């Protein structure tokens, strides 16, 4: 199993970023995917998850209405569209799946600062 995140970077408050996570080594369309983040000095937290078919999503309260998780099972990719970004969204963002064991990507840094 391999998960590779991309799309992070530096953005001003109020800006947007779209994260991608390319998956390989397992049958992507069968598994729930999730995005997590870890800010410096804080515990990792789940940001959003999406069911295998994309019909069910759920979000951390603080990102509801600003972030959208989606997936393309033809491309084995899960996305996190992040709008109206705030400084408190600054963190390393990871994608994750569970296929009998937890698998994590290497993470991508998101920094929200003026």
ZIMO-V654899 format. One record per residue. N is the residue number from 1. PSI is psi in whole degrees, -180 to 180 (999 if undefined). NEAR is the number of other ideal C-beta (glycine too) atoms within 8 Angstrom. Layout:
n->[N,N]
psi->[PSI,PSI]
near->[NEAR,NEAR]
//
This chain:
n->[1,2,3,4,5,6,7,8,9,10,11,12,13,14,15,16,17,18,19,20,21,22,23,24,25,26,27,28,29,30,31,32,33,34,35,36,37,38,39,40,41,42,43,44,45,46,47,48,49,50,51,52,53,54,55,56,57,58,59,60,61,62,63,64,65,66,67,68,69,70,71,72,73,74,75,76,77,78,79,80,81,82,83,84,85,86,87,88,89,90,91,92,93,94,95,96,97,98,99,100,101,102,103,104,105,106,107,108,109,110,111,112,113,114]
psi->[132,133,126,113,153,167,-4,174,-167,130,149,155,138,-10,-176,152,152,116,146,150,110,126,148,162,3,169,91,-43,-8,-7,143,143,153,155,140,164,154,113,158,127,6,164,154,141,150,134,-45,153,160,136,170,-36,0,0,-26,127,157,152,151,138,-39,-11,-5,134,-11,-35,147,125,140,169,154,102,-13,-21,2,46,139,145,156,106,123,116,164,48,145,157,-33,-6,-7,125,171,129,133,145,156,149,165,118,37,-18,158,135,133,150,-179,-15,154,134,131,122,123,109,148,999]
near->[9,6,14,8,15,9,9,11,8,4,10,7,9,5,8,9,11,9,16,10,16,10,15,7,5,10,5,9,7,6,11,9,15,12,17,12,13,11,9,4,3,8,4,7,9,8,13,14,11,13,9,7,6,10,4,6,9,5,10,9,5,5,12,8,3,8,12,6,15,9,10,9,9,4,6,9,10,14,12,14,10,13,8,6,14,7,7,7,11,9,11,11,16,15,16,13,14,9,8,3,5,6,9,9,11,8,10,13,9,17,8,13,8,3]
//
